[in-house]
Structure formats: C-alpha cells, structure tokens
Amino acid sequence: MKYNETNWSQTFFPDLEQFEHDTNNQWFKIMLDGLYPDGKLGVPCLNKSFNKLGEEVDNEIVFRQDWFILKEDIV
C-alpha cells in the first residue's frame, strides 16, 4: 500500500488529534523527500519501513543498526 502526507498518520495512529496528524504527516513527507531514490525510512515504533514513494517495503532496516554512520566515524 502507498501512503502519503495526507493519510499516513491517520492510518497508523487513528486516536490522535488532527493537529498531531498534520505534524506526523508533515514529518513523513519531509523524511521521504530526503531519501535517496533507493532509500528506506524505518519507523521502529510501527515496526515498518517505507520507500521514497511512501510504499511499505521489507522491514530489515528497522532491525539492522549497522548501517548508521556516527558523526565520530566521519572525522
């Protein structure tokens, strides 16, 4: 299923207030916009991952932490 900035929060957090949905949906859009074309956005509290198009994809990224690059590692 494909999600976007108008339905993501309402789908996964149905009990929130509208202003909370607005904030969550804006966050989701910003995060997707920042992904590389083949990137994935992991959302651990949902145990789900999404691609740049907002489609739910395999969830390996939520469980793998070795792909994180720490600021100290860059220096």
Phi and psi restraints in degrees (range 20) as a CNS / XPLOR table:
assign (resid 1 and name C) (resid 2 and name N)
       (resid 2 and name CA) (resid 2 and name C) 1.0 -103.6 20.0 2
assign (resid 2 and name N) (resid 2 and name CA)
       (resid 2 and name C) (resid 3 and name N) 1.0 132.2 20.0 2
assign (resid 2 and name C) (resid 3 and name N)
       (resid 3 and name CA) (resid 3 and name C) 1.0 -114.9 20.0 2
assign (resid 3 and name N) (resid 3 and name CA)
       (resid 3 and name C) (resid 4 and name N) 1.0 156.8 20.0 2
assign (resid 3 and name C) (resid 4 and name N)
       (resid 4 and name CA) (resid 4 and name C) 1.0 -142.0 20.0 2
assign (resid 4 and name N) (resid 4 and name CA)
       (resid 4 and name C) (resid 5 and name N) 1.0 -172.8 20.0 2
assign (resid 4 and name C) (resid 5 and name N)
       (resid 5 and name CA) (resid 5 and name C) 1.0 -72.7 20.0 2
assign (resid 5 and name N) (resid 5 and name CA)
       (resid 5 and name C) (resid 6 and name N) 1.0 0.5 20.0 2
assign (resid 5 and name C) (resid 6 and name N)
       (resid 6 and name CA) (resid 6 and name C) 1.0 -109.2 20.0 2
assign (resid 6 and name N) (resid 6 and name CA)
       (resid 6 and name C) (resid 7 and name N) 1.0 -9.9 20.0 2
assign (resid 6 and name C) (resid 7 and name N)
       (resid 7 and name CA) (resid 7 and name C) 1.0 -135.2 20.0 2
assign (resid 7 and name N) (resid 7 and name CA)
       (resid 7 and name C) (resid 8 and name N) 1.0 -4.5 20.0 2
assign (resid 7 and name C) (resid 8 and name N)
       (resid 8 and name CA) (resid 8 and name C) 1.0 -62.5 20.0 2
assign (resid 8 and name N) (resid 8 and name CA)
       (resid 8 and name C) (resid 9 and name N) 1.0 -55.7 20.0 2
assign (resid 8 and name C) (resid 9 and name N)
       (resid 9 and name CA) (resid 9 and name C) 1.0 -63.7 20.0 2
assign (resid 9 and name N) (resid 9 and name CA)
       (resid 9 and name C) (resid 10 and name N) 1.0 -42.0 20.0 2
assign (resid 9 and name C) (resid 10 and name N)
       (resid 10 and name CA) (resid 10 and name C) 1.0 -61.5 20.0 2
assign (resid 10 and name N) (resid 10 and name CA)
       (resid 10 and name C) (resid 11 and name N) 1.0 -32.6 20.0 2
assign (resid 10 and name C) (resid 11 and name N)
       (resid 11 and name CA) (resid 11 and name C) 1.0 -70.6 20.0 2
assign (resid 11 and name N) (resid 11 and name CA)
       (resid 11 and name C) (resid 12 and name N) 1.0 -44.4 20.0 2
assign (resid 11 and name C) (resid 12 and name N)
       (resid 12 and name CA) (resid 12 and name C) 1.0 -98.4 20.0 2
assign (resid 12 and name N) (resid 12 and name CA)
       (resid 12 and name C) (resid 13 and name N) 1.0 -19.5 20.0 2
assign (resid 12 and name C) (resid 13 and name N)
       (resid 13 and name CA) (resid 13 and name C) 1.0 -132.0 20.0 2
assign (resid 13 and name N) (resid 13 and name CA)
       (resid 13 and name C) (resid 14 and name N) 1.0 68.2 20.0 2
assign (resid 13 and name C) (resid 14 and name N)
       (resid 14 and name CA) (resid 14 and name C) 1.0 -64.9 20.0 2
assign (resid 14 and name N) (resid 14 and name CA)
       (resid 14 and name C) (resid 15 and name N) 1.0 -19.0 20.0 2
assign (resid 14 and name C) (resid 15 and name N)
       (resid 15 and name CA) (resid 15 and name C) 1.0 -92.5 20.0 2
assign (resid 15 and name N) (resid 15 and name CA)
       (resid 15 and name C) (resid 16 and name N) 1.0 8.2 20.0 2
assign (resid 15 and name C) (resid 16 and name N)
       (resid 16 and name CA) (resid 16 and name C) 1.0 -83.6 20.0 2
assign (resid 16 and name N) (resid 16 and name CA)
       (resid 16 and name C) (resid 17 and name N) 1.0 162.2 20.0 2
assign (resid 16 and name C) (resid 17 and name N)
       (resid 17 and name CA) (resid 17 and name C) 1.0 -76.0 20.0 2
assign (resid 17 and name N) (resid 17 and name CA)
       (resid 17 and name C) (resid 18 and name N) 1.0 160.0 20.0 2
assign (resid 17 and name C) (resid 18 and name N)
       (resid 18 and name CA) (resid 18 and name C) 1.0 -60.0 20.0 2
assign (resid 18 and name N) (resid 18 and name CA)
       (resid 18 and name C) (resid 19 and name N) 1.0 -39.6 20.0 2
assign (resid 18 and name C) (resid 19 and name N)
       (resid 19 and name CA) (resid 19 and name C) 1.0 -65.5 20.0 2
assign (resid 19 and name N) (resid 19 and name CA)
       (resid 19 and name C) (resid 20 and name N) 1.0 -29.6 20.0 2
assign (resid 19 and name C) (resid 20 and name N)
       (resid 20 and name CA) (resid 20 and name C) 1.0 -72.3 20.0 2
assign (resid 20 and name N) (resid 20 and name CA)
       (resid 20 and name C) (resid 21 and name N) 1.0 -39.4 20.0 2
assign (resid 20 and name C) (resid 21 and name N)
       (resid 21 and name CA) (resid 21 and name C) 1.0 -61.8 20.0 2
assign (resid 21 and name N) (resid 21 and name CA)
       (resid 21 and name C) (resid 22 and name N) 1.0 -44.3 20.0 2
assign (resid 21 and name C) (resid 22 and name N)
       (resid 22 and name CA) (resid 22 and name C) 1.0 -57.3 20.0 2
assign (resid 22 and name N) (resid 22 and name CA)
       (resid 22 and name C) (resid 23 and name N) 1.0 -45.0 20.0 2
assign (resid 22 and name C) (resid 23 and name N)
       (resid 23 and name CA) (resid 23 and name C) 1.0 -65.9 20.0 2
assign (resid 23 and name N) (resid 23 and name CA)
       (resid 23 and name C) (resid 24 and name N) 1.0 -46.4 20.0 2
assign (resid 23 and name C) (resid 24 and name N)
       (resid 24 and name CA) (resid 24 and name C) 1.0 -61.3 20.0 2
assign (resid 24 and name N) (resid 24 and name CA)
       (resid 24 and name C) (resid 25 and name N) 1.0 -43.5 20.0 2
assign (resid 24 and name C) (resid 25 and name N)
       (resid 25 and name CA) (resid 25 and name C) 1.0 -66.1 20.0 2
assign (resid 25 and name N) (resid 25 and name CA)
       (resid 25 and name C) (resid 26 and name N) 1.0 -37.3 20.0 2
assign (resid 25 and name C) (resid 26 and name N)
       (resid 26 and name CA) (resid 26 and name C) 1.0 -65.1 20.0 2
assign (resid 26 and name N) (resid 26 and name CA)
       (resid 26 and name C) (resid 27 and name N) 1.0 -43.3 20.0 2
assign (resid 26 and name C) (resid 27 and name N)
       (resid 27 and name CA) (resid 27 and name C) 1.0 -58.8 20.0 2
assign (resid 27 and name N) (resid 27 and name CA)
       (resid 27 and name C) (resid 28 and name N) 1.0 -45.9 20.0 2
assign (resid 27 and name C) (resid 28 and name N)
       (resid 28 and name CA) (resid 28 and name C) 1.0 -59.5 20.0 2
assign (resid 28 and name N) (resid 28 and name CA)
       (resid 28 and name C) (resid 29 and name N) 1.0 -44.9 20.0 2
assign (resid 28 and name C) (resid 29 and name N)
       (resid 29 and name CA) (resid 29 and name C) 1.0 -63.0 20.0 2
assign (resid 29 and name N) (resid 29 and name CA)
       (resid 29 and name C) (resid 30 and name N) 1.0 -45.3 20.0 2
assign (resid 29 and name C) (resid 30 and name N)
       (resid 30 and name CA) (resid 30 and name C) 1.0 -61.9 20.0 2
assign (resid 30 and name N) (resid 30 and name CA)
       (resid 30 and name C) (resid 31 and name N) 1.0 -43.1 20.0 2
assign (resid 30 and name C) (resid 31 and name N)
       (resid 31 and name CA) (resid 31 and name C) 1.0 -65.1 20.0 2
assign (resid 31 and name N) (resid 31 and name CA)
       (resid 31 and name C) (resid 32 and name N) 1.0 -42.4 20.0 2
assign (resid 31 and name C) (resid 32 and name N)
       (resid 32 and name CA) (resid 32 and name C) 1.0 -65.9 20.0 2
assign (resid 32 and name N) (resid 32 and name CA)
       (resid 32 and name C) (resid 33 and name N) 1.0 -40.8 20.0 2
assign (resid 32 and name C) (resid 33 and name N)
       (resid 33 and name CA) (resid 33 and name C) 1.0 -61.2 20.0 2
assign (resid 33 and name N) (resid 33 and name CA)
       (resid 33 and name C) (resid 34 and name N) 1.0 -29.6 20.0 2
assign (resid 33 and name C) (resid 34 and name N)
       (resid 34 and name CA) (resid 34 and name C) 1.0 -84.1 20.0 2
assign (resid 34 and name N) (resid 34 and name CA)
       (resid 34 and name C) (resid 35 and name N) 1.0 -6.9 20.0 2
assign (resid 34 and name C) (resid 35 and name N)
       (resid 35 and name CA) (resid 35 and name C) 1.0 -78.3 20.0 2
assign (resid 35 and name N) (resid 35 and name CA)
       (resid 35 and name C) (resid 36 and name N) 1.0 148.6 20.0 2
assign (resid 35 and name C) (resid 36 and name N)
       (resid 36 and name CA) (resid 36 and name C) 1.0 -67.5 20.0 2
assign (resid 36 and name N) (resid 36 and name CA)
       (resid 36 and name C) (resid 37 and name N) 1.0 161.3 20.0 2
assign (resid 36 and name C) (resid 37 and name N)
       (resid 37 and name CA) (resid 37 and name C) 1.0 -53.7 20.0 2
assign (resid 37 and name N) (resid 37 and name CA)
       (resid 37 and name C) (resid 38 and name N) 1.0 -33.7 20.0 2
assign (resid 37 and name C) (resid 38 and name N)
       (resid 38 and name CA) (resid 38 and name C) 1.0 -102.2 20.0 2
assign (resid 38 and name N) (resid 38 and name CA)
       (resid 38 and name C) (resid 39 and name N) 1.0 13.3 20.0 2
assign (resid 38 and name C) (resid 39 and name N)
       (resid 39 and name CA) (resid 39 and name C) 1.0 -76.5 20.0 2
assign (resid 39 and name N) (resid 39 and name CA)
       (resid 39 and name C) (resid 40 and name N) 1.0 166.3 20.0 2
assign (resid 39 and name C) (resid 40 and name N)
       (resid 40 and name CA) (resid 40 and name C) 1.0 -132.8 20.0 2
assign (resid 40 and name N) (resid 40 and name CA)
       (resid 40 and name C) (resid 41 and name N) 1.0 143.2 20.0 2
assign (resid 40 and name C) (resid 41 and name N)
       (resid 41 and name CA) (resid 41 and name C) 1.0 -107.0 20.0 2
assign (resid 41 and name N) (resid 41 and name CA)
       (resid 41 and name C) (resid 42 and name N) 1.0 114.5 20.0 2
assign (resid 41 and name C) (resid 42 and name N)
       (resid 42 and name CA) (resid 42 and name C) 1.0 -92.9 20.0 2
assign (resid 42 and name N) (resid 42 and name CA)
       (resid 42 and name C) (resid 43 and name N) 1.0 133.4 20.0 2
assign (resid 42 and name C) (resid 43 and name N)
       (resid 43 and name CA) (resid 43 and name C) 1.0 -121.6 20.0 2
assign (resid 43 and name N) (resid 43 and name CA)
       (resid 43 and name C) (resid 44 and name N) 1.0 90.1 20.0 2
assign (resid 43 and name C) (resid 44 and name N)
       (resid 44 and name CA) (resid 44 and name C) 1.0 -57.9 20.0 2
assign (resid 44 and name N) (resid 44 and name CA)
       (resid 44 and name C) (resid 45 and name N) 1.0 -36.3 20.0 2
assign (resid 44 and name C) (resid 45 and name N)
       (resid 45 and name CA) (resid 45 and name C) 1.0 -65.9 20.0 2
assign (resid 45 and name N) (resid 45 and name CA)
       (resid 45 and name C) (resid 46 and name N) 1.0 -19.8 20.0 2
assign (resid 45 and name C) (resid 46 and name N)
       (resid 46 and name CA) (resid 46 and name C) 1.0 -101.9 20.0 2
assign (resid 46 and name N) (resid 46 and name CA)
       (resid 46 and name C) (resid 47 and name N) 1.0 -10.7 20.0 2
assign (resid 46 and name C) (resid 47 and name N)
       (resid 47 and name CA) (resid 47 and name C) 1.0 57.2 20.0 2
assign (resid 47 and name N) (resid 47 and name CA)
       (resid 47 and name C) (resid 48 and name N) 1.0 43.7 20.0 2
assign (resid 47 and name C) (resid 48 and name N)
       (resid 48 and name CA) (resid 48 and name C) 1.0 -139.7 20.0 2
assign (resid 48 and name N) (resid 48 and name CA)
       (resid 48 and name C) (resid 49 and name N) 1.0 157.8 20.0 2
assign (resid 48 and name C) (resid 49 and name N)
       (resid 49 and name CA) (resid 49 and name C) 1.0 -131.4 20.0 2
assign (resid 49 and name N) (resid 49 and name CA)
       (resid 49 and name C) (resid 50 and name N) 1.0 152.4 20.0 2
assign (resid 49 and name C) (resid 50 and name N)
       (resid 50 and name CA) (resid 50 and name C) 1.0 -134.7 20.0 2
assign (resid 50 and name N) (resid 50 and name CA)
       (resid 50 and name C) (resid 51 and name N) 1.0 147.4 20.0 2
assign (resid 50 and name C) (resid 51 and name N)
       (resid 51 and name CA) (resid 51 and name C) 1.0 -91.1 20.0 2
assign (resid 51 and name N) (resid 51 and name CA)
       (resid 51 and name C) (resid 52 and name N) 1.0 -178.0 20.0 2
assign (resid 51 and name C) (resid 52 and name N)
       (resid 52 and name CA) (resid 52 and name C) 1.0 -61.7 20.0 2
assign (resid 52 and name N) (resid 52 and name CA)
       (resid 52 and name C) (resid 53 and name N) 1.0 -24.4 20.0 2
assign (resid 52 and name C) (resid 53 and name N)
       (resid 53 and name CA) (resid 53 and name C) 1.0 -85.4 20.0 2
assign (resid 53 and name N) (resid 53 and name CA)
       (resid 53 and name C) (resid 54 and name N) 1.0 -2.3 20.0 2
assign (resid 53 and name C) (resid 54 and name N)
       (resid 54 and name CA) (resid 54 and name C) 1.0 86.0 20.0 2
assign (resid 54 and name N) (resid 54 and name CA)
       (resid 54 and name C) (resid 55 and name N) 1.0 11.6 20.0 2
assign (resid 54 and name C) (resid 55 and name N)
       (resid 55 and name CA) (resid 55 and name C) 1.0 -87.1 20.0 2
assign (resid 55 and name N) (resid 55 and name CA)
       (resid 55 and name C) (resid 56 and name N) 1.0 140.9 20.0 2
assign (resid 55 and name C) (resid 56 and name N)
       (resid 56 and name CA) (resid 56 and name C) 1.0 -70.0 20.0 2
assign (resid 56 and name N) (resid 56 and name CA)
       (resid 56 and name C) (resid 57 and name N) 1.0 132.8 20.0 2
assign (resid 56 and name C) (resid 57 and name N)
       (resid 57 and name CA) (resid 57 and name C) 1.0 -128.2 20.0 2
assign (resid 57 and name N) (resid 57 and name CA)
       (resid 57 and name C) (resid 58 and name N) 1.0 179.4 20.0 2
assign (resid 57 and name C) (resid 58 and name N)
       (resid 58 and name CA) (resid 58 and name C) 1.0 -53.6 20.0 2
assign (resid 58 and name N) (resid 58 and name CA)
       (resid 58 and name C) (resid 59 and name N) 1.0 150.8 20.0 2
assign (resid 58 and name C) (resid 59 and name N)
       (resid 59 and name CA) (resid 59 and name C) 1.0 -102.5 20.0 2
assign (resid 59 and name N) (resid 59 and name CA)
       (resid 59 and name C) (resid 60 and name N) 1.0 17.5 20.0 2
assign (resid 59 and name C) (resid 60 and name N)
       (resid 60 and name CA) (resid 60 and name C) 1.0 -57.2 20.0 2
assign (resid 60 and name N) (resid 60 and name CA)
       (resid 60 and name C) (resid 61 and name N) 1.0 -34.9 20.0 2
assign (resid 60 and name C) (resid 61 and name N)
       (resid 61 and name CA) (resid 61 and name C) 1.0 -62.1 20.0 2
assign (resid 61 and name N) (resid 61 and name CA)
       (resid 61 and name C) (resid 62 and name N) 1.0 -32.0 20.0 2
assign (resid 61 and name C) (resid 62 and name N)
       (resid 62 and name CA) (resid 62 and name C) 1.0 -67.1 20.0 2
assign (resid 62 and name N) (resid 62 and name CA)
       (resid 62 and name C) (resid 63 and name N) 1.0 -31.8 20.0 2
assign (resid 62 and name C) (resid 63 and name N)
       (resid 63 and name CA) (resid 63 and name C) 1.0 -91.6 20.0 2
assign (resid 63 and name N) (resid 63 and name CA)
       (resid 63 and name C) (resid 64 and name N) 1.0 -23.0 20.0 2
assign (resid 63 and name C) (resid 64 and name N)
       (resid 64 and name CA) (resid 64 and name C) 1.0 -93.5 20.0 2
assign (resid 64 and name N) (resid 64 and name CA)
       (resid 64 and name C) (resid 65 and name N) 1.0 126.6 20.0 2
assign (resid 64 and name C) (resid 65 and name N)
       (resid 65 and name CA) (resid 65 and name C) 1.0 -110.5 20.0 2
assign (resid 65 and name N) (resid 65 and name CA)
       (resid 65 and name C) (resid 66 and name N) 1.0 -6.0 20.0 2
assign (resid 65 and name C) (resid 66 and name N)
       (resid 66 and name CA) (resid 66 and name C) 1.0 -71.8 20.0 2
assign (resid 66 and name N) (resid 66 and name CA)
       (resid 66 and name C) (resid 67 and name N) 1.0 -13.5 20.0 2
assign (resid 66 and name C) (resid 67 and name N)
       (resid 67 and name CA) (resid 67 and name C) 1.0 -82.3 20.0 2
assign (resid 67 and name N) (resid 67 and name CA)
       (resid 67 and name C) (resid 68 and name N) 1.0 -11.1 20.0 2
assign (resid 67 and name C) (resid 68 and name N)
       (resid 68 and name CA) (resid 68 and name C) 1.0 -67.2 20.0 2
assign (resid 68 and name N) (resid 68 and name CA)
       (resid 68 and name C) (resid 69 and name N) 1.0 136.6 20.0 2
assign (resid 68 and name C) (resid 69 and name N)
       (resid 69 and name CA) (resid 69 and name C) 1.0 -108.1 20.0 2
assign (resid 69 and name N) (resid 69 and name CA)
       (resid 69 and name C) (resid 70 and name N) 1.0 120.1 20.0 2
assign (resid 69 and name C) (resid 70 and name N)
       (resid 70 and name CA) (resid 70 and name C) 1.0 -82.1 20.0 2
assign (resid 70 and name N) (resid 70 and name CA)
       (resid 70 and name C) (resid 71 and name N) 1.0 148.2 20.0 2
assign (resid 70 and name C) (resid 71 and name N)
       (resid 71 and name CA) (resid 71 and name C) 1.0 -55.1 20.0 2
assign (resid 71 and name N) (resid 71 and name CA)
       (resid 71 and name C) (resid 72 and name N) 1.0 -39.2 20.0 2
assign (resid 71 and name C) (resid 72 and name N)
       (resid 72 and name CA) (resid 72 and name C) 1.0 -64.8 20.0 2
assign (resid 72 and name N) (resid 72 and name CA)
       (resid 72 and name C) (resid 73 and name N) 1.0 -27.9 20.0 2
assign (resid 72 and name C) (resid 73 and name N)
       (resid 73 and name CA) (resid 73 and name C) 1.0 -74.3 20.0 2
assign (resid 73 and name N) (resid 73 and name CA)
       (resid 73 and name C) (resid 74 and name N) 1.0 -22.0 20.0 2
assign (resid 73 and name C) (resid 74 and name N)
       (resid 74 and name CA) (resid 74 and name C) 1.0 -78.9 20.0 2
assign (resid 74 and name N) (resid 74 and name CA)
       (resid 74 and name C) (resid 75 and name N) 1.0 -33.4 20.0 2
